[in-house]
Amino acid sequence: MTDAQSGPQPANGMAIASLVLGIVSILVVWIPIVGLLGTMMALVGLVLGILALKKPGGRGLAIGGIVCSGVSLVITVLWVLSFLAIIGAVAANAN
């Protein structure tokens, strides 16, 4: 039996969940207080994406979930650094 005759591969639920969590976390991480929830979703999406790579099927979805979750985590780090810089500038001007 060749690959063309084997039919579609089974869906990988963890890969789908990783992609969904990654996309939603990118959308949510921009909101100041709710962004913490987005960060948690990104971490879970990253773990699910890494675990999904080891299962058959859904490799592209898993990679997409890892990338989206990683982008969300980078946005979170930039958001926190910007917030700390603003706090530092305000504290320096207050003296």
NUTI-650566 format. One record per atom (N, C-alpha, C): x, y, z. Coordinates in pm, whole numbers, plus 50000, padded with zeros to 5 digits. Layout:
XYZ/...
This chain:
500844988250000/500005000050000/500895012450000/500655021549909/501445033749901/500785044749984/501505055749997/500985066850076/499715072750015/499625072749883/498465078449816/497205070149843/497375057249870/496235048549892/495895046950040/496715052250128/496475049950270/495355058650326/494955069050256/493865077550302/494355088550394/493435096550442/493825107750529/494325102850664/495235110450721/495745106950853/494725110950959/494745104151073/493785107751178/494105121551235/493075128251280/493255141551338/493985140451471/494825150051498/495565150551623/494925161551707/494165157751809/493435167151891/494335176951963/495505172252006/496425181152075/496975191951982/497195188451856/497685198251759/496625208851732/495395204651720/494305214051697/494145223251818/494175217451937/494045225552059/495205235352071/496395231052035/497565239852041/497395251851948/496925249351827/496735260151731/495645269851778/494535264451827/493445272951874/493905281451993/494585275152089/495065282652205/496085293252165/496945289952069/497925299752023/497285311751957/496305309451873/495625320451804/494845329051904/494095322651993/493315330152091/494235337952185/495365332052221/496275339052313/496875351452247/497125350952116/497625362952046/496575374052052/495325370452038/494255380352040/494025386052180/494215377952282/493875381852419/495045388452492/496275385352454/497425389852531/497575405052529/496945412052437/497035426552428/496195433552534/495205426952588/494305432952687/495005432752823/495135444152890/495985444953010/495765434453117/494605432953174/494415423353282/494135409353228/493355408553124/493005395753064/494215389452997/495245397452970/496455392352907/497145381352988/496945381353118/497505370553200/496895357153160/495605357253132/494935345153084/495495341152948/495765350952863/496365348152733/497745342052746/498505346552845/499825340752868/499715326152912/498765323352998/498535309553041/498115300752923/497255306152837/496825298552719/498015295952627/498905305752614/500075304052529/500995293152584/501175292852714/502015282452774/501425268552752/500115267352773/499455254452751/499515250652604/499285260352515/499365257752372/500755253352328/501775259352388/503145255552356/503435241152398/503015237552518/503235223852566/502455213952481/501205216952451/500415207852368/501015206452228/501515217252173/502135216652041/503365207952039/504185209152142/505395200952150/505025186252166/504035183452250/503595169452268/502955163952141/502245172552067/501555168151945/502535164651834/503725170351837/504715167051734/505125152351740/505005146351856/505425132451872/504345122551830/503135127451802/502045118651760/501875119251609/501315108751550/501105108951404/499965118451367/500135125151256/499095133951204/499125147651270/498755157651196/498635171151249/499945178151276/501005174251207/502315180451231/502295195351198/501655199051089/501575213151050/500775221251150/499685215451201/498895222351302/499695224151431/500475214051467/501285214951588/502345225851574/502985226351459/503995236751436/503345250651437/502175251751377/501445264451380/501085268451522/500685258851603/500365261751743/501575266051822/502715259751796/503955263451863/504365277651825/504265280751696/504645294151649/503715304751708/502415302551702/501465312251756/501645314151906/501865303351978/502085304352122/503395311652151/504415308852073/505685315852090/505575330752063/504835334351959/504615348451928/503875355152044/502885348452098/502135353952210/503025355952332/503925346552357/504835347952471/505825359352449/506285361252326/507175372552296/506425385752316/505185386452273/504375398452295/504215401052444/504015390552522/503885392052667/505155397852727/506305392652687/507585397652739/507765412352702/507465415952578/507585429952536/506615438952613/505415433852637/504405441352712/504905444052855/505445433752920/505935435253058/507135444753061/508065443252967/509225452252964/508805466752940/507825468952854/507325482452830/506665488152955/505905479953023/505245484153146/506285487853252/507315479753266/508375482653364/509145495353326/509355497553198/510045509753154/509215522153185/507905521153166/507025532453197/507025535153347/506945524653427/506975526253573/508295532553615/509395528053556/510695533653589/510815548353550/510265552053436/510325565953392/509475574953482/508325569953522/507465577753612/508135579353748/508755568653797/509435569353927/510635578853921/511335578953809/512495587853796/512065602453790/510935605253728/510425618953718/509785623553847/509365614353932/508705618054057/509715623554157/510985619754144/512005624554237/512485637554196/
